[in-house]
Amino acid sequence: MLRWETPDGRKLGPGAVIPVAERSDLMQALTRAVFSKAMSQLSDWQRAGHRWKVSCNFSITDLIQPEVVADLERTISVAQVPAELVILEVTESKIAEDVSSVLSALTRLRLKGFGISIDDFGTGFSSMEQLRKFPFTELKIDRAFVAGAQEKPSARAIFESSVNLAKLLGISSVAEGAEDAQDLALCRELGVDLIQGYYIAKPMAPEEFLAWALNRGH
């Protein structure tokens, strides 16, 4: 697991690290380092008999680079991990910046077997036509429409319609930001495929996750 700390030992979250990397033109190097580390961990779990999937965030700028497919294939080959266990997450709001290049890149990656997830769905401006064109395998609904949606009719309407849209498109739905029992109950009521949030589990180190998952029979 990659860790970032200040000189006095305080841990830094992604919100502190990523903006610095972007301003310093280090985002691509950071993304590839995180991806390599994640594939190494996935390899360890696979050798232990677990067929878990791992998702990694990628910027659109990174994914449209000519060498990206070869680089990612090389990384999973070294780790001996099948592409179908790897999901690449892209943020919805960035997709519309260069539709043709993004479509080409995501199609090439999907043909190689990688899963493709549209992250933070509902916060950007993707049209239904783009959702039809792009080879997404997963739709991640932004936490703004999940957390507390039981008490927010407009958020619930968007949440429910997004889940139904994923079903109609034949792709998985993921709810981000399930923070309490009400959020979990609504996710189950709507038939969400996967649920992400602090009510399920907080971020944890790989060894902690292994114990957590095994205790729940995964």
Number of C-alpha atoms within 10 A of each C-alpha: 11 8 9 13 11 8 7 6 8 9 11 12 11 10 8 11 14 15 13 13 15 12 9 9 11 13 20 16 12 15 18 18 13 16 22 18 16 21 26 19 16 25 20 15 16 17 11 9 9 13 13 11 15 16 16 17 16 17 16 21 15 16 21 18 12 10 10 16 18 10 12 18 18 13 18 21 13 12 18 16 20 18 18 13 18 22 20 24 22 23 18 20 16 16 22 15 11 12 13 11 16 20 17 15 19 23 18 15 22 21 10 14 16 21 23 23 26 26 22 22 25 20 15 14 13 16 9 9 8 14 15 10 10 18 21 23 19 23 27 26 27 19 22 18 27 26 24 19 22 16 11 12 12 12 18 19 13 17 27 21 13 23 24 16 17 22 16 9 15 12 17 18 24 25 27 22 22 25 18 14 11 15 22 21 13 20 22 13 10 13 14 22 16 14 21 17 19 13 14 13 12 9 9 11 10 14 10 10 14 14 12 14 11 9 9 7 7 11
